[in-house]
Amino acid sequence: MTASLSQTSVSNSPSLDADLRIRDILNTLPKSVFLKNRYRAWTTVALDLTLAAVGYLGIAVAPIYLLPLLWVFQGTVLTGWFVLGHDCGHRSFAQRKWVNNSLGHLMFLPLLYPFHGWRIQHNHHHKHTNKLGVDNAWDPLTVETYQALPGIIRWLYARIRGRFWWLGSIGHWLKEHFNWTDFSGQERRQVRFSALFVILVGGLGLTLLTMTTGWWGLVKFWLMPWMVYHFWMSTFTIVHHTIPQIHFQPAETWHEATAQLCGTVHCTYPRWVEFLCHDINVHVPHHLSTAIPWYN
């Protein structure tokens, strides 16, 4: 996982007929998979709110030796919150844009994710999946680029692609989603709003949490579940696109249908993980069309 493969091995990657288009694949799917179910969507929100409340209550009253289990539970529940916000970002949660935007901001707030900054960058990933140098999700370095880097950067790159993979999404979070100067026009205004919303509202929430529960309260109620969330975020996203049989292709040879149908991986996790994370790892249909709600 530490570098892209050489050009000589690209022929081993899965591929489709050059004339095949995404719409040809989507036309084989039943229309029902694109339909939004308002009841299913909102009962899932209610369930996630309830599970989070149970988790926080458990963290508040449990003896210290049970806290690691509760942190894993709560971090995984909050990953499910992110998945609901993820559907909002793709406009596959609700019909109305303002509903998607409002709920997306609220679902992302405990994780300190700026909704619009993430939404725009993530949709860029879907548009350019596994396009070398363009995709912004685990885009690998070429061997030549990697070898030309300073030693300390090569060391860090290898660690983030290796045993410290679970820190990868934290770096992505910091680098990609807060800097509104990277955007222009309406997108800049949206990203600025989301970033300031997280900084001001999230910062106020963490300040109040620290003032009322102390530094240990900040660690046990927020930091540790947040780290578990990033473990899942990093794990899910690196597994989705980086097995050796799936290659990032340069723009001149990149083929959209191949990238979306053959450029991601279905990986089965324990059922409790899939349940709490709303089957985000059923990832191939999601890359064929982001309009398919998670429950379809």
N, C-alpha and C positions, 0 to 999 in steps of 0.2 A: 504494500500500500504506500510505499514511500516515494515512488516516482512512476511516471508513465512508462509504458513499454516502448520498445524501439519500433520504428516504422515497419521493420520486416515482419513483426508479429501481428500487425493490424488485421491481416487477412483472416486470422483465427477468430476474430470477434463475430458475433451474430450479425446478420444483415438480411435485408429484404430486397425485393425487386425495386429497382431504381424508380420505376413509374408509380409505385404504390404511394398513396397519400394518406394523411391522417383521416381525412373525411371518408376514404374508402373503408377504413377499419371501423370508424364510428358508425357507419351505415349498417354494419352487421349487428350492432347492439340494439336490444329492445328499447323503445322510447321511454319505458317506465323507469329506467335507471337514472334518467335526468330529472325526474319529478321530485320536487321538494315536498316533504311531509311535515307540516307545521307542528302537528302533535308530537311526532317523533323528535323533532328538533328541540322543542321547548321542554319536553319531559326529560331529555338528556341534560339540558341546562339545570333543571331542578335537581336531578340526581347528582350532578357534579357539585352543586352548591351544598347539598346535604352531606355528601361524602367528605367534602372539605371541612365542614363544620364538625363532623365526627372526628376527623383527623386532628384538628386543632384542639378539640376538647380532650382527646386522648393524650396529646403532647402536654397539655396543661396539668393533667392529673396523674399521669403514669410515673412509676418509679424510673430512675435514670437508666436502669439496665434494659428497659423496654423501648427507650427512645430511638435506637437505631431502626427497629422494625417500624415504628411509627413514622420516622423520617422517610423511609423507603415508600411506605404507603402514601404519605402526603405528597411527596415529590412526584409519584406516579399519578396521583389524582390531578395534580396541577399540570402534568403533561397532558392529561385529558382536557383540561381547560384550554391549553394551548391549541389542541386539535380543533376544538370548537371555534376558537378565534381564527384558526387556519382556514376553516370553511368560510368564516365571515370575510376573510381576505380574498378568497376566490369567488365571493358572492354566491356561494352554494348553500348558505345557511337560510337566508330569507330572501324574499323577492325585493324588498325595499332596501335601497342603498344605505339609508340612514340607520336602519336597524342593524345591518351588517357592521357599519362603522362603529355604532355605539356599543354593541355587544363585544365586538372585537377589541375595543379599547379596554373594556372592563375585564375580559378574560385574560388579557395580556398584562394587566396592571400588577398583580402580585409577583410576576416574573420580571417586571421592569422592562418589558419589550415595547418600544414605540410601534404602534400598530401600522401606521402608513409607511414608515421607513422599512419595516419588515415586509409589508404587503407588496410594495413596488419592487424591492430586491428579489423577493421570492418568486414573483411572477416573471421576472427576468430569468431566473433559473429555469422555470418551466418552458419559457420560449426558446432557451438555448441549452437545453439539457445535454450535458456531456460534450459541449463544444469547447475544445481546448483553448484556453486563454480568454474565454468569454463567459462560460458558466461560472457563477460565484459560489457554488456549493462544492467544497472539497476538490476544486480544480487542481489537478496535479502539475508539478513542474516537469518540464522535459529533462532528460538526462543532462543535456548541455547546460541548461539554465541552472540546474541543481549543482553541477560541478563548478560553475563559475561563481557561486555564492561564497561569502566569507564563511569560515569554519563554524562560527557560533550560530549562524543562521541555518546552516546544514544540520547542525546538532539539534536545534530547536525543531526544525521541520521533521526530522526523523522521529523525534520523541512524540510530537503531536500526531504523527501518522502511526505511531507505535503504542507503547504502553500507556502514554498519557493522552490517548485519543479523546478521553472524556472531557478534556479541557478545550477541545477544538471549537465547540459552539460558543464558549464564552468569548474567545477571541473574535469570532464572527459577529457576535452580538455587539461588541464594543466597536468594531471596525466599520460595520456596514450600515447601521440603522440610526445613528444619532446625528450624523453630519449633514445637515440640510443644505449646506453650500455645494454638495455634490449634485444637487438637483436644480431644476429651473421651473419657473412659472407656477402653475397650480400645484404640481408635485412638491416644489420647495415649500410652499405654504402648508401643505398637508403634513409633510415630514417634520417641519418645524413645530406645528401644533402637537403632533404625537410625542415628539421628543420632550417638549416643554411640559406636556401633560404628565409624562412619566417622571421627569425630574422633579416637578413641583408637587404633584399629588403623591407619587410614590415616595419621594423624599420626606414629605410631611408624615406619611404613614409610618415609615421606618423610624423617624425621629420620635413620634408618639409611642411607638412600640418600645423603643429603647428607654424612653423616659418612664414608662409605666412598668416595664418588666426587667430593665437593666440590660447589660451587654449579653448576659447569658440568655435572656429572653429573645434578643435579636438573633442569636445563634440558633437556638432550638426551634423557634417559631418560623423564622424566615430563611436564614443562611443554609441550614442543612437540607431542608426540602428543596431549596433552589439549586443546590449542588446535585441532588438526586435528579431533578428535572434535567439539568445539563448533561448528566450521565446518559439519560435516555435520548435526549435530543442529539447528542454527538453520536451515540451508538446507532440509532435509527438512520440518521442521514448518511453516515459513512458506509454502513452496510448496504443502503439502497443503491449506491452508485459506484462502488469501488472494487468489486471482485475482479480477479485477473481476466476473466472472460469478457468483461465489459470495458471497452476502451473509450477514452476521450478522443474525439476526432478533430483534426484541424478544420477550420471553417470551409475550406475548399472541397473537402470530401465528406463533410457532415450531411447526413440525410435525416430529415425530421422524423419520418415514420419509424425508421430503424432506431433512432435515439429514444423515442418515446415508448415504443413497444418492447425493444430489446435492450434498452439502456438503463433499466432499473430492475431491482430484485425483489421477489417475494420471500420474506424470511419469517418463519413461524416462531413466535415467542410463547411463553406459558400463557394459558388462557386468561389468568387474572390480569396479566399485563395488557393483553389485547382488549379485554373488557374495559379496564380503566382508561386506556389510551384510544378507545373507539376505533380499533382496527386500522390505525394509520399505516400499519405494515403491509396491508393489502394495497400495494403501491403501484402496480402496473396500470390498472384502470384509472387511477388518479392522474397518471402522466398522460394517458390518452386524452382525457378531458377533465379539467379541473371543475367543470360544471356538475360533476357527479357528486352528490352529497355523501358524506362518510358512510351512512347507513345503507346506501345502495351499492 
